[in-house]
């Protein structure tokens, strides 16, 4: 039996998760969706759709959706739904989980990888994060949960953009891209989102498509004539300590905050603890060395590694190697053959909390096959 695709909907309090969820529940889309709602605050759905005091309640909606409110843990809710589905008591094709606004998505995702029964029944499709554009800068400054939600996202929706200026919106998008360059960012109005942008995003599939906004990388890594960015990054074989990849400028110029020689002079500097960085290399990786290094890094820094993903050029195979991970959970798979005219380049994105870039870059450099 096919695995049940599951979408995790996260976002800080008031970002509009419930508005989006109500649309999913009420629209005549012909899909049978089970919604697991784990938010019991002012804005949860059961205040106006579900009137229940019981420990668990499964309610069939008019459009075929199912709503399940839970006061126990997620694993039990998923097992309950799967058991009822097997017995023919409920019918659904996919699951949407709405997390509490203060939740770290990490443990939610790990439930699907660490519990065998859940892993044999469900498949994580994607994490969608809603960001309240009006209050996001303050929330990102003050709350690590909000930063983690951005770091985990496969898709980011900005709500309430009508309440801020275009310049404020651009500054927020720029900040979010520094935290997570993988996730497309789109403004939404009152939950009006094409469901094709919510469901079946395949953010956790191991495939050869590495979603990094190329324009973002161009902005931050090509545009500084006083840095040696010959291939969109500092040559890894040389000393790259003079370049600050997280903020797209050279660190030896300490006095400027994105000054006149930078492309985004109007963006304020935010030193978020959730950051992303991209690693590239044209020399192939030595498989044994890379496995040893990544194993050691995940063992030490796993709790701080939110999402990481890559397409790797490995010695000994003509196929791409695709890898990704969440915290300490890491997986890899053989992808398609490298094209005849395709440059063989490893590309990796790491998103995490205060990850030691220098250690990671040095270790990855040392995992490459030695130069001829």
C-alpha positions as CSV (number, residue, x, y, z in Angstrom):
1,X,0.0,0.0,0.0
2,X,1.3,3.5,-0.9
3,X,2.6,5.6,1.9
4,X,0.3,8.5,3.0
5,X,1.9,11.9,2.1
6,X,2.0,14.2,5.1
7,X,2.4,18.0,5.1
8,X,3.6,19.8,8.3
9,X,2.2,23.3,8.6
10,X,4.2,25.5,11.0
11,X,4.6,29.2,11.7
12,X,4.6,31.6,14.6
13,X,1.5,32.6,16.5
14,X,-0.9,34.7,14.3
15,X,0.9,34.0,11.1
16,X,-2.2,32.6,9.4
17,X,-1.8,28.8,9.7
18,X,-5.5,28.4,10.7
19,X,-6.7,30.6,7.9
20,X,-4.8,28.5,5.4
21,X,-6.0,25.3,7.0
22,X,-9.7,26.4,7.0
23,X,-9.3,26.9,3.2
24,X,-7.9,23.4,2.8
25,X,-10.8,22.0,4.9
26,X,-13.6,23.9,3.2
27,X,-12.6,24.0,-0.5
28,X,-14.2,21.6,-2.9
29,X,-10.9,20.1,-4.1
30,X,-12.0,16.5,-4.2
31,X,-9.2,15.3,-1.9
32,X,-9.7,13.4,1.3
33,X,-7.4,15.1,3.8
34,X,-7.0,14.2,7.5
35,X,-6.0,17.2,9.5
36,X,-4.2,16.7,12.8
37,X,-4.4,19.8,14.8
38,X,-2.2,20.2,17.7
39,X,-2.8,23.8,18.7
40,X,-5.0,24.7,21.7
41,X,-4.9,28.4,21.9
42,X,-7.0,31.3,20.9
43,X,-7.1,30.7,17.2
44,X,-7.4,26.9,16.9
45,X,-10.0,25.4,14.5
46,X,-12.0,23.6,17.1
47,X,-13.3,26.9,18.5
48,X,-15.7,27.3,15.6
49,X,-15.6,24.0,13.6
50,X,-15.1,21.3,16.3
51,X,-17.1,21.4,19.5
52,X,-15.6,18.7,21.6
53,X,-14.4,18.0,25.0
54,X,-13.4,14.4,24.4
55,X,-9.8,13.2,24.4
56,X,-9.7,12.6,20.7
57,X,-12.3,13.5,18.1
58,X,-12.4,12.6,14.5
59,X,-15.0,14.6,12.5
60,X,-15.9,14.1,8.9
61,X,-16.2,17.4,7.0
62,X,-18.7,18.0,4.3
63,X,-16.0,18.0,1.6
64,X,-14.6,14.6,2.7
65,X,-11.9,16.0,4.9
66,X,-11.3,14.6,8.3
67,X,-10.4,16.7,11.3
68,X,-8.6,15.1,14.3
69,X,-7.9,17.1,17.4
70,X,-5.3,15.7,19.7
71,X,-4.3,16.3,23.2
72,X,-1.9,13.4,23.3
73,X,1.3,13.0,21.3
74,X,1.6,13.0,17.5
75,X,2.6,9.4,17.3
76,X,-0.6,8.2,18.9
77,X,-2.7,10.4,16.7
78,X,-1.0,9.1,13.5
79,X,-1.4,5.5,14.8
80,X,-5.1,6.1,15.6
81,X,-5.8,7.5,12.2
82,X,-4.0,4.7,10.4
83,X,-5.8,2.0,12.4
84,X,-9.2,3.5,11.7
85,X,-8.3,3.8,8.0
86,X,-7.2,0.1,7.8
87,X,-10.6,-0.9,9.4
88,X,-12.5,1.2,6.9
89,X,-13.8,3.6,9.6
90,X,-12.4,6.7,8.0
91,X,-11.1,7.4,4.5
92,X,-8.3,9.8,3.7
93,X,-5.5,10.1,1.1
94,X,-3.1,12.5,2.9
95,X,-2.5,14.2,6.2
96,X,-1.8,17.8,7.1
97,X,-0.4,18.5,10.6
98,X,-0.8,22.0,12.1
99,X,1.8,22.5,14.8
100,X,1.5,24.9,17.7
101,X,2.9,28.3,16.9
102,X,5.6,27.8,19.5
103,X,6.7,24.4,18.1
104,X,10.1,23.4,16.9
105,X,9.3,21.3,13.7
106,X,12.3,19.0,14.3
107,X,10.7,16.5,16.7
108,X,7.6,16.4,14.5
109,X,9.7,15.5,11.5
110,X,11.8,13.0,13.4
111,X,8.6,11.1,14.5
112,X,8.3,10.0,10.8
113,X,11.8,8.7,10.6
114,X,12.4,7.2,14.0
115,X,9.2,5.2,14.6
116,X,9.1,2.1,12.3
117,X,5.3,1.8,12.4
118,X,4.8,5.5,11.4
119,X,7.6,5.3,8.7
120,X,5.9,2.3,7.1
121,X,2.6,4.1,6.9
122,X,3.4,7.8,6.3
123,X,5.7,9.8,4.1
124,X,6.8,13.4,5.0
125,X,6.0,15.5,1.9
126,X,7.1,18.9,3.1
127,X,7.3,21.5,5.9
128,X,5.4,24.7,5.1
129,X,6.2,27.8,7.2
130,X,3.9,30.8,7.4
131,X,5.6,34.1,8.3
132,X,3.7,37.1,9.6
133,X,5.3,39.9,7.6
134,X,4.1,42.6,9.9
135,X,5.7,41.1,13.0
136,X,8.4,38.8,11.6
137,X,11.4,40.9,12.1
138,X,10.7,41.3,15.8
139,X,9.7,37.6,16.2
140,X,12.9,36.5,14.4
141,X,14.9,38.8,16.6
142,X,13.3,37.5,19.8
143,X,12.3,33.9,19.4
144,X,14.5,31.0,18.3
145,X,11.4,28.9,17.6
146,X,10.5,31.4,14.8
147,X,14.0,31.2,13.3
148,X,14.0,27.4,13.5
149,X,10.6,27.2,11.7
150,X,12.2,29.3,8.8
151,X,15.2,27.0,8.8
152,X,13.2,23.9,8.4
153,X,10.9,25.1,5.7
154,X,10.5,23.7,2.2
155,X,8.1,26.5,1.3
156,X,7.6,29.9,3.0
157,X,4.4,31.9,2.7
158,X,4.4,35.5,3.8
159,X,1.1,36.7,5.3
160,X,0.1,40.3,6.0
161,X,2.4,41.8,3.4
162,X,-0.3,44.5,2.7
163,X,0.6,45.9,6.2
164,X,4.2,46.7,5.3
165,X,6.1,48.7,2.7
166,X,7.7,47.2,-0.4
167,X,11.1,48.0,1.1
168,X,10.3,46.3,4.4
169,X,9.0,43.3,2.4
170,X,12.3,43.1,0.4
171,X,14.4,43.4,3.5
172,X,12.4,40.6,5.2
173,X,12.7,38.3,2.1
174,X,16.5,39.0,2.0
175,X,16.8,38.0,5.7
176,X,14.8,34.8,5.2
177,X,16.9,33.8,2.2
178,X,20.0,34.1,4.3
179,X,18.5,31.8,6.8
180,X,17.1,29.3,4.2
181,X,18.0,29.7,0.5
182,X,16.2,26.4,-0.3
183,X,12.7,27.5,0.3
184,X,10.7,29.5,-2.3
185,X,9.1,32.5,-0.6
186,X,5.6,33.7,-1.7
187,X,3.3,36.3,-0.4
188,X,-0.3,35.1,0.4
189,X,-3.4,37.0,1.1
190,X,-5.9,35.6,3.7
191,X,-4.9,32.0,3.0
192,X,-5.5,32.2,-0.7
193,X,-2.9,29.8,-1.9
194,X,-3.0,27.4,-4.8
195,X,-3.1,24.0,-3.3
196,X,-0.5,22.8,-5.8
197,X,1.9,25.0,-3.8
198,X,0.9,23.4,-0.5
199,X,0.6,19.7,-1.3
200,X,2.9,17.2,-3.1
201,X,6.0,19.5,-2.9
202,X,8.3,16.5,-2.3
203,X,10.6,18.4,-0.1
204,X,11.9,15.3,1.6
205,X,12.3,13.2,-1.6
206,X,15.9,12.3,-2.4
207,X,16.2,13.8,-5.9
208,X,18.7,15.6,-7.9
209,X,17.0,19.0,-7.8
210,X,18.7,21.2,-5.2
211,X,16.4,24.1,-4.6
212,X,18.7,27.1,-4.0
213,X,17.6,30.5,-5.4
214,X,20.3,31.1,-8.0
215,X,19.7,34.9,-8.0
216,X,20.3,34.9,-4.2
217,X,23.7,33.2,-4.7
218,X,24.6,35.6,-7.5
219,X,23.8,38.6,-5.3
220,X,25.9,37.5,-2.4
221,X,28.8,35.7,-4.0
222,X,29.5,37.3,-7.3
223,X,29.0,40.9,-6.6
224,X,32.1,42.0,-4.7
225,X,34.9,42.8,-7.1
226,X,37.4,42.9,-4.2
227,X,36.8,39.3,-3.4
228,X,38.1,36.4,-5.4
229,X,34.8,34.7,-6.3
230,X,35.9,33.1,-9.6
231,X,33.3,30.3,-9.4
232,X,30.7,31.8,-7.1
233,X,32.6,30.9,-4.0
234,X,36.0,31.3,-2.5
235,X,38.4,28.8,-3.8
236,X,38.3,26.1,-1.2
237,X,41.9,25.1,-1.7
238,X,43.0,28.5,-0.6
239,X,42.5,30.6,2.5
240,X,38.9,31.8,2.4
241,X,38.8,33.3,5.9
242,X,38.6,36.8,4.4
243,X,35.2,36.1,3.0
244,X,32.1,36.1,5.1
245,X,29.7,33.8,3.3
246,X,26.8,34.3,5.7
247,X,26.3,38.0,4.9
248,X,27.6,38.3,1.4
249,X,30.4,40.7,2.0
250,X,34.1,40.6,2.9
251,X,34.8,40.5,6.6
252,X,38.0,42.5,6.4
253,X,35.9,45.7,5.9
254,X,34.6,45.8,9.5
255,X,33.2,49.4,9.4
256,X,30.4,49.0,6.9
257,X,27.0,47.6,7.2
258,X,26.3,46.5,3.6
259,X,27.9,49.7,2.3
260,X,28.0,51.3,-1.1
261,X,29.9,48.5,-2.7
262,X,27.3,45.9,-1.7
263,X,24.3,45.2,-3.7
264,X,21.7,45.6,-0.9
265,X,22.7,48.8,0.9
266,X,19.3,49.2,2.4
267,X,19.2,45.9,4.1
268,X,19.9,46.0,7.8
269,X,22.4,43.5,9.3
270,X,20.8,40.7,11.2
271,X,23.2,38.2,12.8
272,X,20.6,35.4,13.1
273,X,21.8,32.2,14.8
274,X,19.9,30.2,12.1
275,X,22.0,30.6,9.0
276,X,22.6,28.8,5.7
277,X,25.7,28.4,3.7
278,X,26.4,26.7,0.4
279,X,29.5,24.5,-0.3
280,X,30.7,23.8,-3.8
281,X,33.6,21.7,-5.1
282,X,34.6,20.5,-8.5
283,X,37.0,17.8,-7.3
284,X,35.1,14.5,-6.5
285,X,34.6,13.4,-2.9
286,X,36.4,10.3,-1.5
287,X,33.3,8.3,-0.3
288,X,35.0,6.8,2.8
289,X,36.4,10.1,3.9
290,X,33.1,11.9,3.4
291,X,31.1,9.3,5.2
292,X,33.6,9.5,8.2
293,X,33.5,13.3,8.3
294,X,29.7,13.7,8.0
295,X,29.2,10.9,10.6
296,X,31.4,12.8,13.0
297,X,29.8,16.2,12.3
298,X,26.3,14.9,12.7
299,X,27.3,13.2,15.9
300,X,28.6,16.4,17.4
301,X,26.4,19.1,15.8
302,X,23.3,17.1,14.9
303,X,20.9,18.9,17.2
304,X,22.0,22.3,15.7
305,X,21.7,21.0,12.1
306,X,18.2,21.7,10.9
307,X,18.2,20.8,7.2
308,X,21.0,19.9,4.9
309,X,20.9,18.6,1.4
310,X,23.2,18.1,-1.5
311,X,24.0,16.7,-5.0
312,X,27.5,15.1,-4.8
313,X,30.2,14.3,-7.3
314,X,31.7,11.1,-5.9
315,X,34.7,9.2,-7.0
316,X,33.9,5.7,-8.4
317,X,30.4,6.4,-9.8
318,X,29.2,8.2,-13.0
319,X,25.9,8.9,-11.2
320,X,25.0,11.8,-8.9
321,X,24.8,11.0,-5.2
322,X,21.9,12.8,-3.5
323,X,21.9,13.2,0.2
324,X,19.9,15.1,2.8
325,X,19.3,15.1,6.5
326,X,17.4,16.5,9.5
327,X,19.3,16.8,12.8
328,X,21.1,13.5,13.3
329,X,19.1,11.6,10.6
330,X,21.0,11.4,7.3
331,X,20.3,9.5,4.1
332,X,21.8,9.2,0.6
333,X,20.8,7.6,-2.7
334,X,22.2,7.3,-6.2
335,X,20.6,9.7,-8.6
336,X,20.7,10.0,-12.4
337,X,23.9,9.9,-14.5
338,X,25.8,13.1,-14.9
339,X,25.1,14.6,-18.3
340,X,27.9,14.3,-21.0
341,X,28.3,18.1,-21.1
342,X,27.2,18.7,-17.5
343,X,29.9,20.1,-15.1
344,X,30.5,17.6,-12.3
345,X,30.2,19.8,-9.2
346,X,29.1,19.0,-5.7
347,X,26.7,21.4,-4.2
348,X,25.6,21.2,-0.6
349,X,23.3,23.5,1.5
350,X,23.5,23.5,5.3
351,X,20.9,25.2,7.4
352,X,21.5,25.3,11.1
353,X,22.1,27.1,14.4
354,X,25.5,28.7,14.7
355,X,27.1,25.9,12.7
356,X,30.9,26.2,12.5
357,X,31.4,27.0,8.9
358,X,35.1,26.9,9.0
359,X,35.2,23.4,10.5
360,X,32.6,22.2,8.0
361,X,34.3,23.7,5.0
362,X,37.7,22.4,6.1
363,X,36.4,18.9,6.7
364,X,34.6,18.8,3.4
365,X,37.7,20.1,1.6
366,X,39.7,17.3,3.3
367,X,37.1,14.7,2.2
368,X,37.8,15.5,-1.5
369,X,40.0,13.3,-3.6
370,X,43.6,14.6,-3.5
371,X,44.6,16.9,-6.4
372,X,46.5,15.2,-9.1
